[in-house]
Amino acid sequence: MAKLHGFFLLFLILPFFCESNDQLTQATPLSPGNMLISKGGVFALGFFSPTNSNKSLYLGIWYNIPGERTVVWVANRDNPISNTSSVNLTVTNSSEMVLFDSEGRTIWMAVNTTTTAGPHGAVAVLQDSGNFVLRLPNDTVIWQSIDHPTDTILPNTRTLLSYKAQVFGRLVAWKGPDDPSTGDFSLGIDPSSNLQIFIWNGSLPYRRPLVVNEVSVTGGTYQSNTTSIMSQDLFYNGDKFYFIYTVSDGSPYTRVLLDYRGNLSILSWNNTTLSWTVASETPTGCDFYYASCGPFGYCDVSAAPTCQCPDGFELVDSHNLSRGCKRKEALRCGKNYFTTMPNMKVPDKFLHIRNRSVDQCASECTRNCSCVAYAYANLSNIGTMGDTSRCLVWTGDLIDMEKSSFAGENLYFRLGESPVQRKSNLLKILLPIIACLLLVSFGALVCTCKRRGQREKNKLQKKMMLDYLNSTDEVGDKNIEFPFISFENIVIATNNFSDCNMLGQGGFGKVYKGMLDGTKEVAIKRLSKGSGQGTEEFRNEVVLIAKLQHKNLVKLIGCCIHEDEKLLVYEYLPNKSLDYFLFDSARKSMLQWPTRLKIIQGVARGILYLHQDSRLTIIHRDLCELRPGHASLGGHGPLGCFHIG
């Protein structure tokens, strides 16, 4: 139905002076200028012309109300009358209703669709429901306009959708706002199933506004801002499948319209503005068939219409929603889970399995590895149709799904794993990771605390050592920086003072070879508790060697005082003592005179430095160790050793 602006009737005589009633008989044909008015004055039937085609005449029914003249049914929509003279609508002797033109040609005819023979005396009556009925004297209806709708469904009238499983009535939109001829859009029941209604654009599906379920069968209700309440129902009556909607008493005029743009609207008359207001309209946003949200995508119209993916799916292309959604995890037979999606318009392309209970319907899908979803409804209130169960299953892509906030039904959707399984699998992955992170964090915390404690301990030990060494410094500064090495590092370097690491021993204690930090070879002198070298001598040795800087003097790497332990760490001279070569008949030949000369020169330089060039007066003892190009004094004794060369 369309809103016609400026419709006017072509009357051959003034209509206000013409007598009109609600019946058409053989004796009282209808001509341009005359109208039939329903008994309650709600509807009128007569001839009209659209404003853009005042030479074309149509027979139609419209609301008999002020303001806009709204046409709800057209008889000759594809065969307009061009010559308006001597046109009339009459009931024939054979109980047929025929529209003749001026030349006696049949423009349109209402044919008896029943098996009842048509005796004389048939009458056509325009009812207050908007239905134009041709009936026999015994009140048998042999034709009615609601079985041949154009673009409008009126309240309280049964619209026949199918007869003996064949599509019967179909709404067909106007071609344009002022053109009643057959348009591109139509609405009717799915020819492959009585369970859904389509809006078609030509032969292609444009939208599925309704799928038969418990709500649509028992009566879905709608309320507009004009307080009109509409209830829709579907029912079977033998071989006939009907649609009907009713409005509450006292409600304004209401109609369902399929317009020339393909929109299906519920309209209510506003007596204040004298115009029609839209109570609801589809499609909106993404509410189109298939192409909007693609395979496995659904249009969420519960708020602002948007395309969404079901749980366990993700968009194929976020920039092109019509490509639909894809599974995050592939289905595996026997290891799947069904989740419930409420308030859904179920997808198209279903398989209807008859005579199943809800449990049997679920079992049909569960045991079939190809089944991706199922839905069940009880249609017991639909009428006499035998099987009242409606078990639908899907084995391919799910297309044309929709979610609302109040209507729809439960769709049971198959996923690769349940949320519980997903959570369990996630925990199986996360728990070891978390445990490892906790262990690493705990280990790092322990190491940090240990290092911090060791640093504090080392600081304390170093402070104690410095206080100890600087307490009575008779030989110089009290603020000498002493290299400090922790006792723990020395223990590690000497393998806990292993005998295998011992280089020698004397009255002062033992000397060990060590590997400091795992890379640097050192000689560690460990003073024994009973050593003749007492505290004063130890202090003097550390202070003196720290102050002495000469290339021929062995370097003091560090020192350590730990409880009763006193340790000195020197650089390691690997070639043993000089006497090891001088007083051995087999090895002394290794020292040729050029080498001996270098040894003598090196020793002389060291002694000269100690005796003359150093700030301190030093009395040395014996030579200690030799390596090629090196010699030393006093072993690893109080004066350390001297390098040669």
C-alpha positions, 0 to 999 in steps of 0.5 A, spaced: 500 500 500 502 506 498 500 513 501 497 517 495 498 524 495 492 528 491 488 522 489 482 524 486 476 521 483 474 522 476 466 523 477 462 523 471 456 526 475 457 530 482 458 525 488 455 529 493 448 528 490 449 521 488 446 515 493 451 510 495 450 504 499 454 497 501 452 493 496 453 491 488 447 487 485 445 485 477 440 491 477 445 496 480 452 496 477 457 501 479 459 507 474 465 512 475 462 518 480 458 512 484 461 509 490 460 503 495 460 505 502 461 500 508 455 500 513 460 503 518 463 508 513 470 505 514 471 504 507 469 506 500 469 502 493 469 506 487 474 509 481 480 513 482 486 516 478 493 517 481 495 524 480 500 523 475 495 519 470 489 522 470 487 519 464 488 512 467 482 509 471 482 504 476 477 500 481 479 500 488 478 500 495 480 506 500 479 508 507 473 513 507 476 518 512 478 525 511 485 527 509 489 522 505 486 518 501 489 511 502 488 505 497 488 498 500 486 494 494 486 495 486 482 490 482 485 492 475 492 494 477 495 492 471 490 493 466 488 501 467 482 504 463 483 509 458 476 511 456 472 513 462 466 513 458 460 507 459 465 504 464 461 500 469 462 494 474 456 489 475 454 482 477 452 478 471 447 472 471 452 467 472 454 470 479 460 473 476 463 480 478 465 483 471 468 490 470 466 492 462 469 498 458 465 502 454 466 497 448 464 492 452 470 488 453 472 485 460 477 489 464 477 485 470 473 479 473 472 476 479 471 469 478 468 464 482 473 460 486 469 455 489 465 448 487 459 451 489 454 453 483 452 460 482 445 461 482 442 467 480 441 473 485 449 474 487 450 480 491 457 483 492 458 487 499 463 492 501 464 490 509 467 494 514 473 490 515 475 492 508 473 486 504 469 486 498 465 479 498 461 476 492 456 471 495 450 467 493 443 468 496 444 463 501 450 467 504 455 462 501 462 466 499 464 465 492 469 470 492 473 475 496 478 481 495 482 479 501 484 472 497 487 477 492 491 482 496 495 487 492 500 491 497 496 491 504 493 487 509 488 489 513 486 487 521 481 482 522 481 479 515 484 472 514 489 472 509 490 466 505 498 464 504 497 457 501 492 452 499 494 445 498 501 446 500 501 451 494 503 459 494 496 462 494 496 469 496 502 474 495 502 481 497 505 485 491 507 492 492 506 498 487 511 500 482 511 507 485 508 512 490 503 513 484 503 507 480 498 501 482 501 497 477 505 490 479 512 492 482 518 489 484 517 487 491 512 481 493 511 478 500 509 471 500 510 464 504 516 460 502 514 455 496 519 450 499 516 450 506 510 453 510 514 455 515 517 462 513 515 468 509 519 472 504 519 479 501 522 478 494 525 482 490 523 479 483 525 472 484 531 474 489 530 473 496 530 480 499 528 479 507 525 474 511 520 477 516 517 471 519 519 464 521 513 460 524 515 459 531 511 458 538 510 466 538 508 467 531 503 462 532 500 464 539 500 471 537 506 476 537 503 483 540 506 490 537 504 496 540 505 503 537 506 510 540 498 511 538 497 505 543 494 501 538 496 493 540 496 488 534 496 481 535 498 476 529 496 469 528 498 463 524 493 457 523 491 451 519 484 450 516 484 443 512 489 445 506 489 452 507 494 456 511 492 463 513 495 469 516 491 474 521 492 480 525 487 483 530 487 490 533 484 491 540 477 495 541 478 502 540 484 502 537 485 507 531 485 504 524 491 500 522 494 496 516 500 492 514 503 495 508 509 492 503 511 499 499 514 500 492 521 500 496 520 493 499 519 496 506 514 492 510 511 497 515 505 497 520 502 503 520 497 507 525 492 512 523 493 519 527 486 522 528 490 529 531 495 530 525 490 526 520 496 522 517 499 515 518 504 514 523 509 508 522 509 503 528 514 498 526 518 497 519 523 492 516 528 492 514 532 496 518 540 497 518 543 490 517 536 486 517 537 484 509 537 477 507 544 474 507 548 479 504 549 484 510 552 479 515 554 473 511 555 466 513 555 465 520 554 472 522 547 475 525 544 482 525 543 484 532 537 489 532 536 489 539 540 496 539 543 499 533 543 494 528 550 491 527 553 485 524 556 480 530 559 473 530 556 468 535 561 465 540 567 461 538 567 465 531 570 471 528 570 476 522 573 474 516 574 481 514 573 487 519 572 491 513 567 487 509 562 484 514 558 481 508 563 476 508 561 473 514 564 469 520 569 463 521 570 458 526 576 460 531 576 452 532 574 447 527 569 442 529 571 435 531 566 429 531 564 427 538 567 432 541 563 438 540 558 442 545 552 446 543 551 453 546 544 456 546 543 463 542 536 466 545 531 471 541 534 469 534 530 469 528 533 462 526 537 461 519 534 459 512 536 453 508 534 448 514 531 441 514 525 440 517 524 433 520 517 431 522 514 428 528 520 429 533 520 431 541 525 436 543 530 431 546 529 427 539 530 433 535 537 435 539 539 427 538 538 428 531 543 434 530 548 431 536 549 424 532 550 427 526 557 430 525 555 435 519 549 438 523 551 445 526 545 447 529 538 446 531 531 449 533 525 446 536 518 449 537 511 446 539 506 448 534 500 445 537 496 452 537 496 452 529 490 448 528 489 442 525 495 440 521 497 433 524 504 434 526 505 440 531 512 439 532 517 443 528 524 440 528 529 444 524 536 442 523 542 445 519 548 442 516 551 448 512 553 455 512 548 459 517 545 465 513 540 470 515 540 470 522 537 476 526 537 477 534 532 481 537 531 483 545 524 481 545 522 476 540 525 470 536 527 463 539 532 459 542 538 457 537 542 451 539 549 452 536 555 447 535 561 449 537 568 446 537 569 446 545 564 448 551 566 454 555 568 450 561 572 446 556 575 452 553 576 454 560 579 448 562 584 448 556 586 455 557 588 453 565 592 447 562 596 452 558 596 458 563 597 454 570 604 451 567 606 458 565 604 462 571 607 456 575 614 458 571 613 465 572 612 464 579 618 460 580 622 465 576 619 471 580 621 467 587 628 465 584 629 472 582 626 475 589 631 470 592 637 472 588 635 479 589 634 478 597 641 474 597 645 479 593 642 485 597 644 481 603 651 479 600 652 486 598 650 489 605 654 483 608 660 485 604 659 492 606 659 491 613 665 486 612 669 491 608 667 497 613 670 492 619 676 491 615 677 498 613 676 500 620 681 494 622 687 496 617 686 503 618 686 503 626 693 504 627 696 506 620 703 508 622 706 508 615 702 513 611 694 515 610 688 512 614 684 513 607 687 508 603 682 504 598 683 497 599 681 492 594 676 487 598 674 480 596 668 476 600 670 470 603 665 466 599 668 468 593 675 466 595 672 459 598 669 458 591 675 460 588 679 455 592 674 449 592 673 450 599 681 450 600 682 444 597 689 440 598 689 440 590 689 447 590 695 448 595 701 451 592 705 451 598 705 453 606 710 456 611 710 458 618 705 464 616 700 459 613 698 456 606 698 459 599 692 456 594 691 457 587 684 459 585 680 461 579 677 468 581 670 469 578 671 463 574 676 466 569 682 469 573 688 465 576 690 468 583 694 466 589 691 466 595 695 466 602 691 464 608 694 466 614 694 460 619 691 462 626 698 460 629 702 464 624 708 468 626 705 473 622 701 477 626 695 482 626 701 488 625 704 484 620 698 483 616 696 490 616 703 492 614 703 488 608 696 490 606 698 497 607 705 497 604 703 493 597 697 497 596 702 503 597 707 500 592 707 501 585 712 498 581 712 494 574 717 489 578 713 488 584 707 483 584 700 486 584 696 485 590 689 483 587 685 484 594 684 482 601 679 479 606 678 479 613 672 474 615 672 472 623 678 469 625 680 468 617 686 473 614 687 472 607 691 476 601 690 475 594 695 476 589 696 475 582 698 468 580 706 467 578 705 460 574 713 458 574 714 456 581 720 459 585 727 461 583 730 456 587 726 451 584 731 452 578 737 454 581 739 449 586 736 443 581 742 440 577 737 438 572 733 444 571 738 449 572 741 448 565 734 451 563 737 458 565 742 460 560 746 467 562 741 471 558 735 469 562 739 470 568 742 477 566 734 479 565 733 476 572 739 479 575 736 486 572 729 485 574 731 483 581 736 489 582 730 494 579 725 491 584 730 492 590 732 499 588 725 501 588 724 498 595 731 501 597 731 508 594 725 510 590 719 508 594 716 513 599 717 507 604 723 504 607 723 497 605 727 491 608 726 485 603 727 478 604 729 472 599 727 471 592 721 467 591 718 465 584 721 465 577 717 465 570 720 467 563 722 474 564 720 475 571 723 474 578 721 475 585 723 477 592 720 473 599 716 468 595 709 470 597 711 473 603 711 480 606 714 484 601 710 480 595 714 478 589 718 482 583 717 482 576 723 482 572 724 485 565 
